[in-house]
Amino acid sequence: MELRERLILATMEEVMKKNLKFTMDDLAKKLTISKKTIYQEFNNKEDLISEAVDYYFRRIKDSERAVILDDSLDIVEKLKRVLIVFPDTYENIDFTEVMELKNKFPKVYEKVERHLDTEWEPTLNLYRMAVKEGRLRDINETVFKLMIQGSMKEFLSSRELAEKKIEYMDALSEMVDIVFRGLLV
């Protein structure tokens, strides 16, 4: 594994342990390298976190593809799982800290929002197939997408889930359950 990827993976581990409070010293110690070596790969902590966000969303897309290709799942189950898919290794991330990105690293937060706003076509294709098979009602897919997307963004930006001790993944699952009880034919 090349150094850049090792740094990204170590960053994700540090984020899971310390949220955004980890330091470059923490990373250097974890990987038994110098801080100088880190700065040869990344200009600063923000660049490293930005790259980690991209890496994380690539893993989400990989997980989505695996769900879509899973022939043991019916079309509705595939759609439900794609809407809440996360790479297994990152389920322990405290998503309530995403708002800290907005405060500390606004450009990285904008990147998270861009990731949430794009690449919906595979999900919408699953929805269209489910409608064609008569498994879901034909509704305005733009409204469907915006409703799901809006919920995801609100879950990430609100402190209410954390205050009520509701995990992000649990909130997503509940949201999908609520949506689908209204969509099932």
Beta strands, then each sheet from edge to edge (+ up, - down):
end
